[in-house]
């Protein structure tokens, strides 16, 4: 194994020891982790944010983590997954949040052992301080061990998706109103397409959580306490509901895009119909003018005193009747 020089980082969010009763004991340094693990009446919850390579390899030495899992946590471009390494679980989950009015995606990597939980955040991801605070305020539940702390992290990840999905719903409602406006706007089509692309990315982040949470509900009895499985089942139900909502939104966006295109085509057809109607209306005076523009010598009405007025009157009458007919047929 390659030796890595450890430099004390600023990316250690929290490194706290909790007693088996669920009470917060004390904060410790990275170097004290292996010593605390030798104690039998406590467990450690370590939170990291975008750690560097030296810190991760120090964590690997202190907790005895598998080097392949450490490499995955370092490179932060992992698909959502859950992988067992002997007595340790490695879990990779995608996260999301609004940054500058746009949805940005990040990752959270979790190492779960019998007496520790390590969370590693990368990219767009909200702090898990509220989840930790909730656990500390319910020590009787935190007494269930690191698996309950893992539940709190998973619950926070899933709950953070709800505001994003609600924002998508509001955007869809706004787009629906724009679609039914009389004036066609090319930007509406572009917004629908961009929104659908973002929704696909969101679905790729949320859907795999169902499989991860199902495994936590059903398997790994050595690491997941039986009493915490009901909590994981509740989070899994939230993930399923969110996936269903995302799928519904995706179908509605597809329908909105098709409807927008259909309305644009319908609008173009209306324009073509009106042009065709006016062209038909102008055909009558054009025909009359072309006949009398051929300079025939023998045309009886040319010698008639009221020939000009008669031809003009007949032309106007025919145009008027044709206009009423076309108007009734919605061509004008």
C-alpha positions in Angstrom: 0.0 0.0 0.0 1.3 3.5 -0.9 1.9 5.7 2.2 0.2 9.0 2.1 1.3 11.9 4.2 -1.6 13.2 6.3 -2.2 16.9 6.5 -4.8 18.2 9.0 -7.7 19.4 6.8 -10.5 21.9 7.1 -12.9 19.5 5.6 -13.7 17.6 8.8 -17.2 18.8 9.6 -17.7 16.7 12.8 -16.0 13.8 14.5 -18.1 13.0 17.5 -18.2 10.0 19.9 -21.6 8.8 21.1 -22.2 6.5 24.0 -24.3 3.4 23.4 -27.1 5.2 25.3 -27.3 7.7 22.5 -25.8 10.5 24.5 -23.2 12.7 22.9 -19.9 12.1 24.6 -17.2 14.4 23.0 -15.5 15.5 19.8 -12.3 13.8 18.9 -9.5 14.3 16.4 -8.8 12.0 13.5 -5.8 10.5 15.3 -8.0 9.4 18.2 -10.4 7.4 16.1 -8.6 4.0 16.4 -8.2 4.4 20.1 -12.0 5.1 20.6 -12.8 2.1 18.4 -11.1 -0.1 21.0 -13.8 1.1 23.6 -16.9 -1.1 23.7 -19.4 1.4 25.0 -19.5 4.0 22.2 -19.5 4.6 18.4 -18.2 7.4 16.1 -20.0 9.6 13.6 -17.6 11.3 11.3 -18.7 13.9 8.7 -16.4 15.0 5.9 -16.9 17.5 3.1 -14.8 17.1 -0.1 -11.8 15.6 1.7 -8.4 15.4 -0.1 -6.5 12.2 -0.8 -4.3 12.4 2.3 -7.3 12.7 4.7 -9.1 9.8 3.1 -6.1 7.5 3.4 -5.8 8.5 7.0 -9.4 7.7 7.5 -8.8 4.3 5.8 -6.0 3.5 8.3 -8.0 4.6 11.3 -11.2 2.7 10.5 -9.7 -0.2 8.5 -11.7 0.6 5.4 -11.2 -1.2 2.1 -8.9 0.7 -0.3 -11.2 0.2 -3.3 -14.0 1.9 -1.3 -11.6 4.8 -0.5 -10.8 5.2 -4.1 -14.5 5.4 -5.0 -15.0 8.0 -2.3 -12.1 10.0 -3.5 -13.1 10.2 -7.2 -16.7 11.2 -6.5 -18.1 10.1 -9.9 -19.9 7.0 -8.8 -23.2 5.5 -9.8 -25.6 5.1 -6.8 -24.8 1.7 -5.3 -24.4 -0.3 -2.1 -21.4 -2.6 -1.7 -20.3 -4.8 1.3 -16.7 -5.0 2.2 -16.4 -7.7 4.9 -18.0 -6.1 8.0 -18.4 -2.6 6.4 -21.0 -1.2 3.9 -20.0 1.4 1.3 -23.0 3.3 0.0 -22.9 5.9 -2.8 -26.0 8.2 -3.2 -26.6 11.2 -5.4 -27.8 14.5 -3.9 -29.2 17.7 -5.4 -29.9 21.3 -4.5 -30.6 24.6 -6.1 -27.5 26.7 -6.8 -28.0 30.0 -8.6 -31.6 29.0 -9.6 -30.5 25.8 -11.2 -30.4 22.2 -10.0 -26.9 21.0 -9.2 -26.1 17.4 -8.4 -23.6 16.0 -5.9 -22.8 12.8 -4.1 -22.7 11.4 -0.6 -20.6 8.4 0.2 -21.2 6.5 3.4 -19.1 4.0 5.3 -21.1 2.0 7.8 -19.5 -0.2 10.4 -20.7 -1.8 13.6 -19.4 1.1 15.7 -19.0 3.9 13.2 -20.6 6.0 10.5 -18.6 8.1 8.0 -20.3 10.4 5.6 -18.4 12.1 2.7 -20.1 14.9 0.8 -19.0 16.0 -2.7 -20.5 18.8 -4.8 -24.0 20.1 -4.4 -25.1 18.7 -1.1 -26.7 20.3 2.0 -25.2 19.8 5.4 -26.3 16.9 7.5 -26.1 19.0 10.7 -29.9 19.0 11.0 -29.9 15.2 10.8 -27.3 15.0 13.5 -29.2 17.5 15.6 -32.3 15.4 15.3 -30.5 12.3 16.4 -28.9 14.1 19.4 -32.4 15.3 20.4 -33.7 11.7 20.4 -31.0 9.8 22.2 -33.3 6.8 22.8 -33.3 6.3 19.0 -29.6 7.1 18.5 -29.0 4.4 21.1 -29.8 2.0 18.2 -26.4 2.7 16.9 -24.8 3.9 13.7 -27.6 2.3 11.6 -30.1 4.9 13.0 -27.6 7.7 12.2 -27.5 6.2 8.6 -31.3 6.4 8.5 -31.2 10.1 9.4 -28.7 10.8 6.6 -30.8 8.8 4.1 -34.0 10.6 5.2 -32.3 14.0 4.8 -31.1 13.1 1.3 -34.6 12.0 0.2 -36.3 14.9 1.9 -34.0 17.4 0.1 -35.4 16.2 -3.2 -39.0 17.2 -2.4 -38.5 21.0 -2.8 -36.8 20.4 -6.1 -39.7 18.2 -7.3 -42.2 20.9 -6.2 -40.3 23.5 -8.1 -40.5 21.3 -11.2 -44.3 21.1 -10.7 -44.6 24.9 -10.5 -42.5 25.3 -13.6 -44.7 22.8 -15.4 -47.8 24.8 -14.5 -46.2 28.0 -15.7 -45.3 26.4 -19.0 -48.8 25.0 -19.5 -50.2 28.6 -19.2 -47.6 29.8 -21.8 -48.5 27.0 -24.2 -52.1 28.0 -24.4 -51.3 31.7 -25.1 -52.2 33.0 -28.6 -48.7 34.0 -29.5 -46.1 31.3 -30.2 -42.9 31.7 -28.3 -39.9 29.6 -29.3 -38.5 30.0 -25.7 -41.4 28.0 -24.4 -40.3 24.9 -26.4 -36.7 25.4 -25.3 -37.7 25.6 -21.6 -39.8 22.4 -21.9 -36.9 20.6 -23.5 -34.4 21.9 -20.8 -36.8 21.0 -18.0 -37.3 17.5 -19.3 -33.5 17.0 -19.5 -33.1 18.2 -15.8 -36.0 15.9 -14.8 -34.2 12.9 -16.4 -31.1 13.7 -14.4 -33.2 13.9 -11.3 -34.8 10.6 -12.0 -31.3 9.0 -12.4 -30.5 10.3 -8.9 -33.7 9.3 -7.1 -34.6 5.9 -8.7 -31.6 4.0 -7.5 -32.3 5.0 -3.9 -35.2 2.5 -3.9 -32.8 -0.4 -4.4 -30.4 0.9 -1.8 -33.0 1.4 0.8 -34.7 -2.0 0.0 -31.4 -3.7 0.7 -31.0 -1.8 4.0 -34.5 -3.0 4.9 -34.0 -6.6 4.0 -30.3 -7.5 4.3 -27.1 -6.9 6.3 -28.4 -8.0 9.8 -24.9 -7.5 11.3 -24.9 -3.8 10.5 -28.6 -2.8 10.4 -30.4 -3.1 13.7 -33.8 -4.8 13.4 -35.5 -1.9 15.1 -34.2 0.6 12.5 -35.6 -1.3 9.5 -39.0 0.2 9.9 -37.4 3.7 9.6 -35.6 2.6 6.4 -38.9 1.3 5.1 -40.5 4.7 5.6 -37.7 6.4 3.7 -38.0 3.9 0.9 -41.8 4.7 0.7 -40.8 8.4 0.3 -38.3 7.5 -2.4 -40.9 5.4 -4.3 -43.5 8.2 -4.1 -41.0 10.7 -5.4 -40.0 8.4 -8.2 -43.7 8.1 -9.2 -44.0 11.9 -9.1 -41.0 12.3 -11.3 -42.2 9.8 -13.8 -45.6 11.5 -13.9 -43.9 14.9 -14.4 -41.8 13.4 -17.2 -44.9 12.1 -19.0 -46.7 15.4 -18.6 -43.7 17.3 -20.0 -43.6 14.9 -23.0 -47.3 15.6 -23.5 -46.7 19.4 -23.1 -44.0 19.3 -25.7 -46.2 17.4 -28.1 -49.1 19.7 -27.4 -46.9 22.8 -28.0 -45.7 21.4 -31.3 -49.3 20.6 -32.3 -50.5 24.1 -31.4 -47.7 25.6 -33.4 -48.7 23.4 -36.4 -52.3 24.4 -35.9 -51.4 28.1 -35.8 -49.5 27.7 -39.0 -52.4 25.9 -40.7 -54.7 28.8 -39.7 -52.3 31.3 -41.3 -52.1 29.2 -44.5 -55.9 29.0 -44.6 -56.2 32.8 -44.3 -53.6 33.3 -47.0 -55.5 30.9 -49.2 -58.8 32.7 -48.5 -57.4 36.1 -49.5 -55.7 34.6 -52.5 -59.1 33.2 -53.6 -60.7 36.5 -53.0 -58.2 38.4 -55.1 -58.6 35.9 -57.9 -61.9 37.5 -59.1 -60.6 41.0 -59.8 -57.4 39.6 -61.1 -59.3 37.4 -63.6 -61.5 40.4 -64.7 -58.5 42.7 -65.1 -56.7 40.1 -67.1 -59.6 39.6 -69.5 -60.0 43.3 -70.2 -56.3 43.7 -70.5 -56.1 41.5 -73.6 -57.1 44.4 -75.9 -59.7 42.6 -77.9 -61.2 44.9 -80.6 -64.7 43.4 -80.6 -66.1 43.4 -77.0 -69.8 44.4 -77.0 -69.7 46.0 -73.6 -67.0 48.4 -74.5 -69.5 50.4 -76.5 -72.0 50.4 -73.7 -72.2 53.6 -71.8 -72.3 51.9 -68.4 -70.0 49.0 -69.3 -67.3 50.1 -66.9 -69.6 50.5 -63.9 -71.4 47.3 -64.7 -68.1 45.3 -64.8 -66.9 46.9 -61.6 -70.2 46.3 -59.8 -70.3 42.7 -60.9 -66.7 42.2 -59.7 -67.5 43.7 -56.3 -70.7 41.7 -56.0 -68.8 38.4 -56.7 -66.0 39.4 -54.3 -68.6 40.3 -51.6 -70.4 36.9 -51.9 -67.1 35.1 -52.0 -65.9 37.0 -48.9 -69.1 36.0 -46.9 -68.7 32.4 -48.0 -65.0 32.2 -47.0 -65.8 34.0 -43.7 -68.4 31.4 -42.9 -65.9 28.6 -43.6 -63.4 30.3 -41.2 -60.9 31.0 -44.0 -60.8 34.7 -43.2 
